[in-house]
Amino acid sequence: MSLIILIVGMSLVTMIPRIIPVYIVDRVSFPSWLQFWLKGIPFAALGALIFPGILSIEKSNISVGIIGGLVALILSIFRLHILFVVFGAIGAVYIMKLFFI
């Protein structure tokens, strides 16, 4: 029984800080410059997630990582959904490793 209470308690502790901002953002009207800035956050997060992997994908052949990063950059310039950008970069790296290495 204490294990169930522990799991429920931990889920509440992690869920509450994630749900509160969703309700705050829906009720608050931001200025247009702040909305423009907030729309760039997913792409900044994508860069923070992808860039370390670009440098560490292959120590012997860093070009695979660079090409994957360039594909992600190009797809993000076209303002595609972040999932398409991530999967496009993954696909480019997969194809590079499959056919060229």
C-alpha positions in Angstrom: 0.0 0.0 0.0 2.8 2.4 0.8 4.3 1.8 -2.6 1.1 2.9 -4.3 1.0 6.0 -2.2 4.6 6.7 -3.0 3.9 6.3 -6.8 0.8 8.5 -6.7 2.7 11.2 -4.6 5.6 11.2 -7.0 3.3 11.5 -10.0 1.5 14.4 -8.5 4.8 16.2 -7.6 6.0 15.9 -11.3 2.5 16.6 -12.8 1.6 19.8 -11.0 4.6 21.9 -12.2 3.8 20.8 -15.8 0.1 21.5 -15.7 0.1 24.9 -13.9 1.9 26.8 -16.7 -0.6 25.4 -19.3 -3.5 27.0 -17.4 -1.5 30.3 -16.9 -0.6 30.6 -20.6 -4.2 30.0 -21.7 -5.6 32.8 -19.4 -2.9 35.5 -19.9 -2.7 37.6 -23.0 1.0 38.3 -23.9 2.3 41.2 -26.0 2.9 40.3 -29.7 6.7 40.6 -29.3 6.6 38.0 -26.4 4.4 35.7 -28.4 6.8 35.9 -31.3 9.7 35.1 -28.9 7.8 32.2 -27.3 7.2 30.6 -30.7 11.0 30.2 -31.2 11.5 28.2 -28.0 10.8 24.8 -29.6 13.5 25.4 -32.2 16.0 26.6 -29.6 15.3 23.5 -27.5 15.8 21.4 -30.7 19.2 23.1 -31.2 20.2 22.4 -27.6 19.2 18.7 -28.0 20.8 18.1 -31.3 24.0 20.1 -31.2 25.8 17.8 -28.6 24.9 14.8 -30.6 26.3 16.4 -33.8 29.7 16.6 -32.2 29.7 13.2 -30.6 28.0 10.9 -33.1 31.1 9.4 -34.6 34.6 10.3 -33.4 36.1 8.9 -36.6 33.6 10.5 -39.0 32.0 13.7 -37.7 30.6 14.5 -41.1 27.6 12.3 -40.4 26.6 14.4 -37.4 27.2 17.6 -39.4 24.9 16.5 -42.2 22.2 15.5 -39.7 22.5 18.9 -38.1 22.3 20.6 -41.5 19.2 18.6 -42.3 17.6 19.7 -39.0 18.6 23.3 -39.7 17.1 23.3 -43.2 13.8 21.7 -42.0 13.5 24.1 -39.2 14.0 27.1 -41.6 10.9 25.9 -43.4 9.1 26.1 -40.0 8.1 22.4 -40.0 6.7 20.9 -36.9 9.5 19.9 -34.5 8.7 16.2 -34.8 9.3 16.4 -38.6 12.6 18.2 -37.9 13.8 15.6 -35.4 12.7 12.6 -37.5 14.2 14.2 -40.7 17.6 14.6 -39.0 17.4 11.0 -37.6 16.5 9.8 -41.1 19.4 11.7 -42.7 21.9 10.2 -40.2 20.4 6.7 -40.7 20.8 7.0 -44.5 24.3 8.3 -44.2 25.3 5.5 -41.9 23.5 2.9 -44.0 24.8 3.7 -47.4 28.0 5.7 -47.0 29.8 4.3 -43.9 
